[in-house]
Amino acid sequence: MAQLTSLQYDALERAIVDGQRIAVRRRGTEFLVIPESIGSRQGRETIEARHPTTGEHLTLVIEEVDEIEVVT
């Protein structure tokens, strides 16, 4: 997934505002995280998130993500 569609951005932004969890699949691994913001690092678009149980901070590069789904 090189770029999110406008519907996917809307869903991601709503998840950030509402504090909803998202499932992110990257290279065969699924991460269940709480997104905090969309940003940019070294010219690459990122999702800044935290693990819901440990609170560990994660930076996920959008172009490396295979799939994003809001968990309801």
CHARMM internal coordinates of N, CA and C (Angstrom, degrees):
IC EDIT
DIST 1 N 1 CA 1.4580
DIST 1 CA 1 C 1.5228
ANGL 1 N 1 CA 1 C 106.47
DIST 1 C 2 N 1.2852
ANGL 1 CA 1 C 2 N 117.24
DIHE 1 N 1 CA 1 C 2 N 107.33
DIST 2 N 2 CA 1.4557
ANGL 1 C 2 N 2 CA 120.71
DIHE 1 CA 1 C 2 N 2 CA -177.85
DIST 2 CA 2 C 1.5154
ANGL 2 N 2 CA 2 C 111.92
DIHE 1 C 2 N 2 CA 2 C -85.87
DIST 2 C 3 N 1.3110
ANGL 2 CA 2 C 3 N 116.46
DIHE 2 N 2 CA 2 C 3 N -28.56
DIST 3 N 3 CA 1.4592
ANGL 2 C 3 N 3 CA 119.62
DIHE 2 CA 2 C 3 N 3 CA -175.67
DIST 3 CA 3 C 1.5246
ANGL 3 N 3 CA 3 C 108.85
DIHE 2 C 3 N 3 CA 3 C -153.06
DIST 3 C 4 N 1.3188
ANGL 3 CA 3 C 4 N 116.26
DIHE 3 N 3 CA 3 C 4 N 143.74
DIST 4 N 4 CA 1.4594
ANGL 3 C 4 N 4 CA 120.83
DIHE 3 CA 3 C 4 N 4 CA 177.88
DIST 4 CA 4 C 1.5188
ANGL 4 N 4 CA 4 C 110.23
DIHE 3 C 4 N 4 CA 4 C -81.70
DIST 4 C 5 N 1.3238
ANGL 4 CA 4 C 5 N 115.81
DIHE 4 N 4 CA 4 C 5 N 149.28
DIST 5 N 5 CA 1.4649
ANGL 4 C 5 N 5 CA 120.61
DIHE 4 CA 4 C 5 N 5 CA 173.27
DIST 5 CA 5 C 1.5253
ANGL 5 N 5 CA 5 C 108.76
DIHE 4 C 5 N 5 CA 5 C -78.28
DIST 5 C 6 N 1.3104
ANGL 5 CA 5 C 6 N 116.49
DIHE 5 N 5 CA 5 C 6 N 167.74
DIST 6 N 6 CA 1.4685
ANGL 5 C 6 N 6 CA 119.49
DIHE 5 CA 5 C 6 N 6 CA 179.34
DIST 6 CA 6 C 1.5296
ANGL 6 N 6 CA 6 C 111.03
DIHE 5 C 6 N 6 CA 6 C -62.86
DIST 6 C 7 N 1.3189
ANGL 6 CA 6 C 7 N 118.52
DIHE 6 N 6 CA 6 C 7 N -35.24
DIST 7 N 7 CA 1.4687
ANGL 6 C 7 N 7 CA 121.27
DIHE 6 CA 6 C 7 N 7 CA 177.35
DIST 7 CA 7 C 1.5298
ANGL 7 N 7 CA 7 C 111.14
DIHE 6 C 7 N 7 CA 7 C -66.71
DIST 7 C 8 N 1.3330
ANGL 7 CA 7 C 8 N 116.46
DIHE 7 N 7 CA 7 C 8 N -38.22
DIST 8 N 8 CA 1.4597
ANGL 7 C 8 N 8 CA 120.11
DIHE 7 CA 7 C 8 N 8 CA 178.56
DIST 8 CA 8 C 1.5354
ANGL 8 N 8 CA 8 C 110.83
DIHE 7 C 8 N 8 CA 8 C -68.48
DIST 8 C 9 N 1.3381
ANGL 8 CA 8 C 9 N 116.66
DIHE 8 N 8 CA 8 C 9 N -39.19
DIST 9 N 9 CA 1.4671
ANGL 8 C 9 N 9 CA 119.84
DIHE 8 CA 8 C 9 N 9 CA 175.48
DIST 9 CA 9 C 1.5233
ANGL 9 N 9 CA 9 C 110.52
DIHE 8 C 9 N 9 CA 9 C -62.50
DIST 9 C 10 N 1.3399
ANGL 9 CA 9 C 10 N 116.76
DIHE 9 N 9 CA 9 C 10 N -43.35
DIST 10 N 10 CA 1.4677
ANGL 9 C 10 N 10 CA 120.28
DIHE 9 CA 9 C 10 N 10 CA 178.45
DIST 10 CA 10 C 1.5192
ANGL 10 N 10 CA 10 C 110.80
DIHE 9 C 10 N 10 CA 10 C -58.91
DIST 10 C 11 N 1.3410
ANGL 10 CA 10 C 11 N 116.52
DIHE 10 N 10 CA 10 C 11 N -46.02
DIST 11 N 11 CA 1.4656
ANGL 10 C 11 N 11 CA 120.85
DIHE 10 CA 10 C 11 N 11 CA -179.55
DIST 11 CA 11 C 1.5353
ANGL 11 N 11 CA 11 C 110.69
DIHE 10 C 11 N 11 CA 11 C -64.41
DIST 11 C 12 N 1.3381
ANGL 11 CA 11 C 12 N 116.87
DIHE 11 N 11 CA 11 C 12 N -40.73
DIST 12 N 12 CA 1.4592
ANGL 11 C 12 N 12 CA 120.78
DIHE 11 CA 11 C 12 N 12 CA 178.92
DIST 12 CA 12 C 1.5318
ANGL 12 N 12 CA 12 C 111.10
DIHE 11 C 12 N 12 CA 12 C -65.98
DIST 12 C 13 N 1.3172
ANGL 12 CA 12 C 13 N 116.37
DIHE 12 N 12 CA 12 C 13 N -44.42
DIST 13 N 13 CA 1.4702
ANGL 12 C 13 N 13 CA 119.88
DIHE 12 CA 12 C 13 N 13 CA 178.44
DIST 13 CA 13 C 1.5239
ANGL 13 N 13 CA 13 C 111.46
DIHE 12 C 13 N 13 CA 13 C -62.82
DIST 13 C 14 N 1.3221
ANGL 13 CA 13 C 14 N 117.95
DIHE 13 N 13 CA 13 C 14 N -39.18
DIST 14 N 14 CA 1.4640
ANGL 13 C 14 N 14 CA 121.75
DIHE 13 CA 13 C 14 N 14 CA 177.89
DIST 14 CA 14 C 1.5273
ANGL 14 N 14 CA 14 C 109.56
DIHE 13 C 14 N 14 CA 14 C -65.57
DIST 14 C 15 N 1.3386
ANGL 14 CA 14 C 15 N 117.64
DIHE 14 N 14 CA 14 C 15 N -39.82
DIST 15 N 15 CA 1.4669
ANGL 14 C 15 N 15 CA 121.19
DIHE 14 CA 14 C 15 N 15 CA 178.09
DIST 15 CA 15 C 1.5297
ANGL 15 N 15 CA 15 C 110.57
DIHE 14 C 15 N 15 CA 15 C -62.88
DIST 15 C 16 N 1.3355
ANGL 15 CA 15 C 16 N 117.19
DIHE 15 N 15 CA 15 C 16 N -37.14
DIST 16 N 16 CA 1.4649
ANGL 15 C 16 N 16 CA 121.14
DIHE 15 CA 15 C 16 N 16 CA 177.85
DIST 16 CA 16 C 1.5237
ANGL 16 N 16 CA 16 C 109.95
DIHE 15 C 16 N 16 CA 16 C -65.09
DIST 16 C 17 N 1.3214
ANGL 16 CA 16 C 17 N 116.69
DIHE 16 N 16 CA 16 C 17 N -48.14
DIST 17 N 17 CA 1.4642
ANGL 16 C 17 N 17 CA 121.33
DIHE 16 CA 16 C 17 N 17 CA -178.72
DIST 17 CA 17 C 1.5246
ANGL 17 N 17 CA 17 C 111.73
DIHE 16 C 17 N 17 CA 17 C -63.19
DIST 17 C 18 N 1.3381
ANGL 17 CA 17 C 18 N 116.39
DIHE 17 N 17 CA 17 C 18 N -42.43
DIST 18 N 18 CA 1.4661
ANGL 17 C 18 N 18 CA 121.55
DIHE 17 CA 17 C 18 N 18 CA -175.90
DIST 18 CA 18 C 1.5292
ANGL 18 N 18 CA 18 C 113.67
DIHE 17 C 18 N 18 CA 18 C -87.09
DIST 18 C 19 N 1.3322
ANGL 18 CA 18 C 19 N 117.87
DIHE 18 N 18 CA 18 C 19 N -7.61
DIST 19 N 19 CA 1.4598
ANGL 18 C 19 N 19 CA 120.91
DIHE 18 CA 18 C 19 N 19 CA -178.38
DIST 19 CA 19 C 1.5159
ANGL 19 N 19 CA 19 C 113.02
DIHE 18 C 19 N 19 CA 19 C 70.83
DIST 19 C 20 N 1.3335
ANGL 19 CA 19 C 20 N 116.99
DIHE 19 N 19 CA 19 C 20 N 28.13
DIST 20 N 20 CA 1.4633
ANGL 19 C 20 N 20 CA 121.37
DIHE 19 CA 19 C 20 N 20 CA -179.72
DIST 20 CA 20 C 1.5259
ANGL 20 N 20 CA 20 C 110.79
DIHE 19 C 20 N 20 CA 20 C -81.92
DIST 20 C 21 N 1.2860
ANGL 20 CA 20 C 21 N 115.42
DIHE 20 N 20 CA 20 C 21 N 153.64
DIST 21 N 21 CA 1.4604
ANGL 20 C 21 N 21 CA 121.08
DIHE 20 CA 20 C 21 N 21 CA 176.57
DIST 21 CA 21 C 1.5214
ANGL 21 N 21 CA 21 C 110.12
DIHE 20 C 21 N 21 CA 21 C -79.58
DIST 21 C 22 N 1.3321
ANGL 21 CA 21 C 22 N 114.57
DIHE 21 N 21 CA 21 C 22 N 152.98
DIST 22 N 22 CA 1.4582
ANGL 21 C 22 N 22 CA 120.49
DIHE 21 CA 21 C 22 N 22 CA 172.97
DIST 22 CA 22 C 1.5208
ANGL 22 N 22 CA 22 C 108.53
DIHE 21 C 22 N 22 CA 22 C -129.07
DIST 22 C 23 N 1.3200
ANGL 22 CA 22 C 23 N 115.70
DIHE 22 N 22 CA 22 C 23 N 149.53
DIST 23 N 23 CA 1.4608
ANGL 22 C 23 N 23 CA 121.77
DIHE 22 CA 22 C 23 N 23 CA 172.98
DIST 23 CA 23 C 1.5223
ANGL 23 N 23 CA 23 C 106.28
DIHE 22 C 23 N 23 CA 23 C -101.68
DIST 23 C 24 N 1.3205
ANGL 23 CA 23 C 24 N 115.62
DIHE 23 N 23 CA 23 C 24 N 125.31
DIST 24 N 24 CA 1.4607
ANGL 23 C 24 N 24 CA 121.82
DIHE 23 CA 23 C 24 N 24 CA -179.94
DIST 24 CA 24 C 1.5233
ANGL 24 N 24 CA 24 C 107.36
DIHE 23 C 24 N 24 CA 24 C -118.78
DIST 24 C 25 N 1.3386
ANGL 24 CA 24 C 25 N 116.45
DIHE 24 N 24 CA 24 C 25 N 124.86
DIST 25 N 25 CA 1.4549
ANGL 24 C 25 N 25 CA 120.66
DIHE 24 CA 24 C 25 N 25 CA 177.56
DIST 25 CA 25 C 1.5277
ANGL 25 N 25 CA 25 C 108.43
DIHE 24 C 25 N 25 CA 25 C -107.43
DIST 25 C 26 N 1.3382
ANGL 25 CA 25 C 26 N 113.82
DIHE 25 N 25 CA 25 C 26 N 127.42
DIST 26 N 26 CA 1.4620
ANGL 25 C 26 N 26 CA 120.22
DIHE 25 CA 25 C 26 N 26 CA -179.33
DIST 26 CA 26 C 1.5181
ANGL 26 N 26 CA 26 C 109.04
DIHE 25 C 26 N 26 CA 26 C -144.02
DIST 26 C 27 N 1.3127
ANGL 26 CA 26 C 27 N 116.46
DIHE 26 N 26 CA 26 C 27 N 122.30
DIST 27 N 27 CA 1.4692
ANGL 26 C 27 N 27 CA 122.64
DIHE 26 CA 26 C 27 N 27 CA 178.42
DIST 27 CA 27 C 1.5221
ANGL 27 N 27 CA 27 C 113.27
DIHE 26 C 27 N 27 CA 27 C 50.62
DIST 27 C 28 N 1.3329
ANGL 27 CA 27 C 28 N 116.80
DIHE 27 N 27 CA 27 C 28 N 43.06
DIST 28 N 28 CA 1.4515
ANGL 27 C 28 N 28 CA 121.37
DIHE 27 CA 27 C 28 N 28 CA 176.61
DIST 28 CA 28 C 1.5210
ANGL 28 N 28 CA 28 C 115.15
DIHE 27 C 28 N 28 CA 28 C 82.46
DIST 28 C 29 N 1.3162
ANGL 28 CA 28 C 29 N 118.40
DIHE 28 N 28 CA 28 C 29 N 0.89
DIST 29 N 29 CA 1.4565
ANGL 28 C 29 N 29 CA 122.19
DIHE 28 CA 28 C 29 N 29 CA 179.22
DIST 29 CA 29 C 1.5195
ANGL 29 N 29 CA 29 C 109.28
DIHE 28 C 29 N 29 CA 29 C -113.72
DIST 29 C 30 N 1.3301
ANGL 29 CA 29 C 30 N 115.43
DIHE 29 N 29 CA 29 C 30 N 137.48
DIST 30 N 30 CA 1.4576
ANGL 29 C 30 N 30 CA 119.73
DIHE 29 CA 29 C 30 N 30 CA 177.91
DIST 30 CA 30 C 1.5273
ANGL 30 N 30 CA 30 C 109.28
DIHE 29 C 30 N 30 CA 30 C -105.68
DIST 30 C 31 N 1.3171
ANGL 30 CA 30 C 31 N 115.48
DIHE 30 N 30 CA 30 C 31 N 131.20
DIST 31 N 31 CA 1.4573
ANGL 30 C 31 N 31 CA 122.61
DIHE 30 CA 30 C 31 N 31 CA 176.50
DIST 31 CA 31 C 1.5143
ANGL 31 N 31 CA 31 C 107.63
DIHE 30 C 31 N 31 CA 31 C -112.17
DIST 31 C 32 N 1.3061
ANGL 31 CA 31 C 32 N 117.56
DIHE 31 N 31 CA 31 C 32 N 130.88
DIST 32 N 32 CA 1.4595
ANGL 31 C 32 N 32 CA 122.09
DIHE 31 CA 31 C 32 N 32 CA 172.87
DIST 32 CA 32 C 1.5241
ANGL 32 N 32 CA 32 C 105.40
DIHE 31 C 32 N 32 CA 32 C -105.96
DIST 32 C 33 N 1.3378
ANGL 32 CA 32 C 33 N 116.56
DIHE 32 N 32 CA 32 C 33 N 112.39
DIST 33 N 33 CA 1.4603
ANGL 32 C 33 N 33 CA 121.45
DIHE 32 CA 32 C 33 N 33 CA -172.94
DIST 33 CA 33 C 1.5199
ANGL 33 N 33 CA 33 C 111.14
DIHE 32 C 33 N 33 CA 33 C -136.40
DIST 33 C 34 N 1.3243
ANGL 33 CA 33 C 34 N 115.34
DIHE 33 N 33 CA 33 C 34 N 166.82
DIST 34 N 34 CA 1.4595
ANGL 33 C 34 N 34 CA 121.94
DIHE 33 CA 33 C 34 N 34 CA 173.26
DIST 34 CA 34 C 1.5271
ANGL 34 N 34 CA 34 C 106.85
DIHE 33 C 34 N 34 CA 34 C -107.68
DIST 34 C 35 N 1.3381
ANGL 34 CA 34 C 35 N 117.74
DIHE 34 N 34 CA 34 C 35 N 111.55
DIST 35 N 35 CA 1.4622
ANGL 34 C 35 N 35 CA 119.44
DIHE 34 CA 34 C 35 N 35 CA -178.90
DIST 35 CA 35 C 1.5231
ANGL 35 N 35 CA 35 C 110.53
DIHE 34 C 35 N 35 CA 35 C -71.61
DIST 35 C 36 N 1.3313
ANGL 35 CA 35 C 36 N 116.14
DIHE 35 N 35 CA 35 C 36 N 140.51
DIST 36 N 36 CA 1.4628
ANGL 35 C 36 N 36 CA 121.19
DIHE 35 CA 35 C 36 N 36 CA 179.43
DIST 36 CA 36 C 1.5195
ANGL 36 N 36 CA 36 C 112.43
DIHE 35 C 36 N 36 CA 36 C -111.59
DIST 36 C 37 N 1.3350
ANGL 36 CA 36 C 37 N 116.69
DIHE 36 N 36 CA 36 C 37 N -31.66
DIST 37 N 37 CA 1.4650
ANGL 36 C 37 N 37 CA 119.48
DIHE 36 CA 36 C 37 N 37 CA 179.24
DIST 37 CA 37 C 1.5254
ANGL 37 N 37 CA 37 C 110.06
DIHE 36 C 37 N 37 CA 37 C -166.40
DIST 37 C 38 N 1.3246
ANGL 37 CA 37 C 38 N 114.25
DIHE 37 N 37 CA 37 C 38 N 163.42
DIST 38 N 38 CA 1.4565
ANGL 37 C 38 N 38 CA 122.33
DIHE 37 CA 37 C 38 N 38 CA 171.64
DIST 38 CA 38 C 1.5203
ANGL 38 N 38 CA 38 C 104.96
DIHE 37 C 38 N 38 CA 38 C -107.75
DIST 38 C 39 N 1.3104
ANGL 38 CA 38 C 39 N 116.55
DIHE 38 N 38 CA 38 C 39 N 132.56
DIST 39 N 39 CA 1.4542
ANGL 38 C 39 N 39 CA 118.91
DIHE 38 CA 38 C 39 N 39 CA -177.25
DIST 39 CA 39 C 1.5098
ANGL 39 N 39 CA 39 C 112.09
DIHE 38 C 39 N 39 CA 39 C -143.51
DIST 39 C 40 N 1.3161
ANGL 39 CA 39 C 40 N 114.79
DIHE 39 N 39 CA 39 C 40 N -161.65
DIST 40 N 40 CA 1.4529
ANGL 39 C 40 N 40 CA 122.05
DIHE 39 CA 39 C 40 N 40 CA -179.27
DIST 40 CA 40 C 1.5130
ANGL 40 N 40 CA 40 C 108.39
DIHE 39 C 40 N 40 CA 40 C -143.14
DIST 40 C 41 N 1.3193
ANGL 40 CA 40 C 41 N 115.69
DIHE 40 N 40 CA 40 C 41 N 135.91
DIST 41 N 41 CA 1.4542
ANGL 40 C 41 N 41 CA 121.31
DIHE 40 CA 40 C 41 N 41 CA 178.51
DIST 41 CA 41 C 1.5257
ANGL 41 N 41 CA 41 C 107.67
DIHE 40 C 41 N 41 CA 41 C -139.68
DIST 41 C 42 N 1.2992
ANGL 41 CA 41 C 42 N 116.60
DIHE 41 N 41 CA 41 C 42 N 120.00
DIST 42 N 42 CA 1.4629
ANGL 41 C 42 N 42 CA 122.89
DIHE 41 CA 41 C 42 N 42 CA -178.94
DIST 42 CA 42 C 1.5288
ANGL 42 N 42 CA 42 C 111.56
DIHE 41 C 42 N 42 CA 42 C 54.39
DIST 42 C 43 N 1.3260
ANGL 42 CA 42 C 43 N 115.64
DIHE 42 N 42 CA 42 C 43 N 40.33
DIST 43 N 43 CA 1.4594
ANGL 42 C 43 N 43 CA 120.93
DIHE 42 CA 42 C 43 N 43 CA 177.55
DIST 43 CA 43 C 1.5195
ANGL 43 N 43 CA 43 C 115.12
DIHE 42 C 43 N 43 CA 43 C 76.88
DIST 43 C 44 N 1.3282
ANGL 43 CA 43 C 44 N 116.90
DIHE 43 N 43 CA 43 C 44 N 8.57
DIST 44 N 44 CA 1.4658
ANGL 43 C 44 N 44 CA 121.08
DIHE 43 CA 43 C 44 N 44 CA -179.64
DIST 44 CA 44 C 1.5302
ANGL 44 N 44 CA 44 C 108.90
DIHE 43 C 44 N 44 CA 44 C -116.07
DIST 44 C 45 N 1.3131
ANGL 44 CA 44 C 45 N 115.51
DIHE 44 N 44 CA 44 C 45 N 135.53
DIST 45 N 45 CA 1.4630
ANGL 44 C 45 N 45 CA 120.61
DIHE 44 CA 44 C 45 N 45 CA -178.70
DIST 45 CA 45 C 1.5311
ANGL 45 N 45 CA 45 C 110.04
DIHE 44 C 45 N 45 CA 45 C -74.16
DIST 45 C 46 N 1.3332
ANGL 45 CA 45 C 46 N 115.89
DIHE 45 N 45 CA 45 C 46 N 135.04
DIST 46 N 46 CA 1.4569
ANGL 45 C 46 N 46 CA 121.11
DIHE 45 CA 45 C 46 N 46 CA -174.88
DIST 46 CA 46 C 1.5250
ANGL 46 N 46 CA 46 C 112.06
DIHE 45 C 46 N 46 CA 46 C -130.40
DIST 46 C 47 N 1.3132
ANGL 46 CA 46 C 47 N 114.25
DIHE 46 N 46 CA 46 C 47 N 159.79
DIST 47 N 47 CA 1.4650
ANGL 46 C 47 N 47 CA 122.74
DIHE 46 CA 46 C 47 N 47 CA 168.98
DIST 47 CA 47 C 1.5181
ANGL 47 N 47 CA 47 C 105.67
DIHE 46 C 47 N 47 CA 47 C -112.37
DIST 47 C 48 N 1.3181
ANGL 47 CA 47 C 48 N 116.07
DIHE 47 N 47 CA 47 C 48 N 119.78
DIST 48 N 48 CA 1.4653
ANGL 47 C 48 N 48 CA 120.97
DIHE 47 CA 47 C 48 N 48 CA 175.07
DIST 48 CA 48 C 1.5243
ANGL 48 N 48 CA 48 C 105.99
DIHE 47 C 48 N 48 CA 48 C -91.15
DIST 48 C 49 N 1.3217
ANGL 48 CA 48 C 49 N 116.56
DIHE 48 N 48 CA 48 C 49 N 124.70
DIST 49 N 49 CA 1.4585
ANGL 48 C 49 N 49 CA 120.68
DIHE 48 CA 48 C 49 N 49 CA -173.64
DIST 49 CA 49 C 1.5203
ANGL 49 N 49 CA 49 C 110.10
DIHE 48 C 49 N 49 CA 49 C -142.82
DIST 49 C 50 N 1.3340
ANGL 49 CA 49 C 50 N 114.92
DIHE 49 N 49 CA 49 C 50 N 172.37
DIST 50 N 50 CA 1.4622
ANGL 49 C 50 N 50 CA 120.19
DIHE 49 CA 49 C 50 N 50 CA 174.37
DIST 50 CA 50 C 1.5201
ANGL 50 N 50 CA 50 C 109.40
DIHE 49 C 50 N 50 CA 50 C -137.50
DIST 50 C 51 N 1.3127
ANGL 50 CA 50 C 51 N 114.78
DIHE 50 N 50 CA 50 C 51 N 152.17
DIST 51 N 51 CA 1.4588
ANGL 50 C 51 N 51 CA 121.34
DIHE 50 CA 50 C 51 N 51 CA 178.15
DIST 51 CA 51 C 1.5204
ANGL 51 N 51 CA 51 C 107.73
DIHE 50 C 51 N 51 CA 51 C -73.12
DIST 51 C 52 N 1.3379
ANGL 51 CA 51 C 52 N 119.14
DIHE 51 N 51 CA 51 C 52 N 132.54
DIST 52 N 52 CA 1.4653
ANGL 51 C 52 N 52 CA 120.93
DIHE 51 CA 51 C 52 N 52 CA -174.90
DIST 52 CA 52 C 1.5247
ANGL 52 N 52 CA 52 C 114.98
DIHE 51 C 52 N 52 CA 52 C -66.24
DIST 52 C 53 N 1.3158
ANGL 52 CA 52 C 53 N 118.22
DIHE 52 N 52 CA 52 C 53 N -24.85
DIST 53 N 53 CA 1.4635
ANGL 52 C 53 N 53 CA 120.37
DIHE 52 CA 52 C 53 N 53 CA -177.76
DIST 53 CA 53 C 1.5211
ANGL 53 N 53 CA 53 C 112.41
DIHE 52 C 53 N 53 CA 53 C -96.30
DIST 53 C 54 N 1.3262
ANGL 53 CA 53 C 54 N 116.47
DIHE 53 N 53 CA 53 C 54 N -48.06
DIST 54 N 54 CA 1.4663
ANGL 53 C 54 N 54 CA 120.45
DIHE 53 CA 53 C 54 N 54 CA -174.92
DIST 54 CA 54 C 1.5244
ANGL 54 N 54 CA 54 C 113.08
DIHE 53 C 54 N 54 CA 54 C -90.51
DIST 54 C 55 N 1.3284
ANGL 54 CA 54 C 55 N 117.13
DIHE 54 N 54 CA 54 C 55 N -21.11
DIST 55 N 55 CA 1.4537
ANGL 54 C 55 N 55 CA 120.91
DIHE 54 CA 54 C 55 N 55 CA -176.90
DIST 55 CA 55 C 1.5192
ANGL 55 N 55 CA 55 C 113.10
DIHE 54 C 55 N 55 CA 55 C 79.27
DIST 55 C 56 N 1.3294
ANGL 55 CA 55 C 56 N 117.00
DIHE 55 N 55 CA 55 C 56 N 4.02
DIST 56 N 56 CA 1.4637
ANGL 55 C 56 N 56 CA 121.67
DIHE 55 CA 55 C 56 N 56 CA 179.85
DIST 56 CA 56 C 1.5234
ANGL 56 N 56 CA 56 C 110.60
DIHE 55 C 56 N 56 CA 56 C -60.58
DIST 56 C 57 N 1.3252
ANGL 56 CA 56 C 57 N 116.66
DIHE 56 N 56 CA 56 C 57 N 136.28
DIST 57 N 57 CA 1.4632
ANGL 56 C 57 N 57 CA 122.68
DIHE 56 CA 56 C 57 N 57 CA 179.89
DIST 57 CA 57 C 1.5282
ANGL 57 N 57 CA 57 C 110.10
DIHE 56 C 57 N 57 CA 57 C -81.29
DIST 57 C 58 N 1.3367
ANGL 57 CA 57 C 58 N 116.36
DIHE 57 N 57 CA 57 C 58 N 137.53
DIST 58 N 58 CA 1.4584
ANGL 57 C 58 N 58 CA 122.29
DIHE 57 CA 57 C 58 N 58 CA 176.57
DIST 58 CA 58 C 1.5176
ANGL 58 N 58 CA 58 C 109.07
DIHE 57 C 58 N 58 CA 58 C -131.12
DIST 58 C 59 N 1.3149
ANGL 58 CA 58 C 59 N 116.08
DIHE 58 N 58 CA 58 C 59 N 141.33
DIST 59 N 59 CA 1.4523
ANGL 58 C 59 N 59 CA 122.03
DIHE 58 CA 58 C 59 N 59 CA 171.63
DIST 59 CA 59 C 1.5154
ANGL 59 N 59 CA 59 C 106.85
DIHE 58 C 59 N 59 CA 59 C -115.53
DIST 59 C 60 N 1.3283
ANGL 59 CA 59 C 60 N 116.33
DIHE 59 N 59 CA 59 C 60 N 118.06
DIST 60 N 60 CA 1.4599
ANGL 59 C 60 N 60 CA 121.79
DIHE 59 CA 59 C 60 N 60 CA -179.08
DIST 60 CA 60 C 1.5238
ANGL 60 N 60 CA 60 C 108.92
DIHE 59 C 60 N 60 CA 60 C -110.05
DIST 60 C 61 N 1.3248
ANGL 60 CA 60 C 61 N 116.62
DIHE 60 N 60 CA 60 C 61 N 124.99
DIST 61 N 61 CA 1.4586
ANGL 60 C 61 N 61 CA 121.77
DIHE 60 CA 60 C 61 N 61 CA 178.88
DIST 61 CA 61 C 1.5251
ANGL 61 N 61 CA 61 C 107.86
DIHE 60 C 61 N 61 CA 61 C -82.85
DIST 61 C 62 N 1.3302
ANGL 61 CA 61 C 62 N 116.34
DIHE 61 N 61 CA 61 C 62 N 121.95
DIST 62 N 62 CA 1.4592
ANGL 61 C 62 N 62 CA 121.18
DIHE 61 CA 61 C 62 N 62 CA -173.20
DIST 62 CA 62 C 1.5219
ANGL 62 N 62 CA 62 C 112.21
DIHE 61 C 62 N 62 CA 62 C -59.53
DIST 62 C 63 N 1.3167
ANGL 62 CA 62 C 63 N 118.68
DIHE 62 N 62 CA 62 C 63 N -39.05
DIST 63 N 63 CA 1.4646
ANGL 62 C 63 N 63 CA 119.35
DIHE 62 CA 62 C 63 N 63 CA -177.53
DIST 63 CA 63 C 1.5341
ANGL 63 N 63 CA 63 C 112.79
DIHE 62 C 63 N 63 CA 63 C -68.93
DIST 63 C 64 N 1.3346
ANGL 63 CA 63 C 64 N 118.07
DIHE 63 N 63 CA 63 C 64 N -14.33
DIST 64 N 64 CA 1.4650
ANGL 63 C 64 N 64 CA 122.01
DIHE 63 CA 63 C 64 N 64 CA 177.00
DIST 64 CA 64 C 1.5262
ANGL 64 N 64 CA 64 C 112.96
DIHE 63 C 64 N 64 CA 64 C -93.24
DIST 64 C 65 N 1.3258
ANGL 64 CA 64 C 65 N 116.74
DIHE 64 N 64 CA 64 C 65 N -6.13
DIST 65 N 65 CA 1.4612
ANGL 64 C 65 N 65 CA 122.10
DIHE 64 CA 64 C 65 N 65 CA -176.18
DIST 65 CA 65 C 1.5282
ANGL 65 N 65 CA 65 C 110.13
DIHE 64 C 65 N 65 CA 65 C -85.94
DIST 65 C 66 N 1.3415
ANGL 65 CA 65 C 66 N 116.24
DIHE 65 N 65 CA 65 C 66 N 136.52
DIST 66 N 66 CA 1.4560
ANGL 65 C 66 N 66 CA 121.27
DIHE 65 CA 65 C 66 N 66 CA 177.96
DIST 66 CA 66 C 1.5208
ANGL 66 N 66 CA 66 C 111.77
DIHE 65 C 66 N 66 CA 66 C -86.29
DIST 66 C 67 N 1.3407
ANGL 66 CA 66 C 67 N 116.25
DIHE 66 N 66 CA 66 C 67 N -37.23
DIST 67 N 67 CA 1.4667
ANGL 66 C 67 N 67 CA 120.24
DIHE 66 CA 66 C 67 N 67 CA -176.50
DIST 67 CA 67 C 1.5227
ANGL 67 N 67 CA 67 C 110.35
DIHE 66 C 67 N 67 CA 67 C -158.31
DIST 67 C 68 N 1.3234
ANGL 67 CA 67 C 68 N 115.84
DIHE 67 N 67 CA 67 C 68 N 144.14
DIST 68 N 68 CA 1.4647
ANGL 67 C 68 N 68 CA 122.19
DIHE 67 CA 67 C 68 N 68 CA 175.44
DIST 68 CA 68 C 1.5204
ANGL 68 N 68 CA 68 C 107.84
DIHE 67 C 68 N 68 CA 68 C -129.21
DIST 68 C 69 N 1.3312
ANGL 68 CA 68 C 69 N 115.60
DIHE 68 N 68 CA 68 C 69 N 133.10
DIST 69 N 69 CA 1.4648
ANGL 68 C 69 N 69 CA 121.01
DIHE 68 CA 68 C 69 N 69 CA 178.95
DIST 69 CA 69 C 1.5192
ANGL 69 N 69 CA 69 C 109.77
DIHE 68 C 69 N 69 CA 69 C -139.17
DIST 69 C 70 N 1.3080
ANGL 69 CA 69 C 70 N 117.08
DIHE 69 N 69 CA 69 C 70 N 131.68
DIST 70 N 70 CA 1.4679
ANGL 69 C 70 N 70 CA 121.84
DIHE 69 CA 69 C 70 N 70 CA 175.99
DIST 70 CA 70 C 1.5248
ANGL 70 N 70 CA 70 C 107.67
DIHE 69 C 70 N 70 CA 70 C -76.41
DIST 70 C 71 N 1.3196
ANGL 70 CA 70 C 71 N 116.71
DIHE 70 N 70 CA 70 C 71 N 129.81
DIST 71 N 71 CA 1.4600
ANGL 70 C 71 N 71 CA 122.30
DIHE 70 CA 70 C 71 N 71 CA 179.46
DIST 71 CA 71 C 1.5183
ANGL 71 N 71 CA 71 C 108.00
DIHE 70 C 71 N 71 CA 71 C -92.60
DIST 71 C 72 N 1.3082
ANGL 71 CA 71 C 72 N 116.59
DIHE 71 N 71 CA 71 C 72 N 120.59
DIST 72 N 72 CA 1.4667
ANGL 71 C 72 N 72 CA 120.72
DIHE 71 CA 71 C 72 N 72 CA -178.65
DIST 72 CA 72 C 1.5030
ANGL 72 N 72 CA 72 C 111.73
DIHE 71 C 72 N 72 CA 72 C -102.24
END
COOR INIT
IC SEED 1 N 1 CA 1 C
IC BUILD
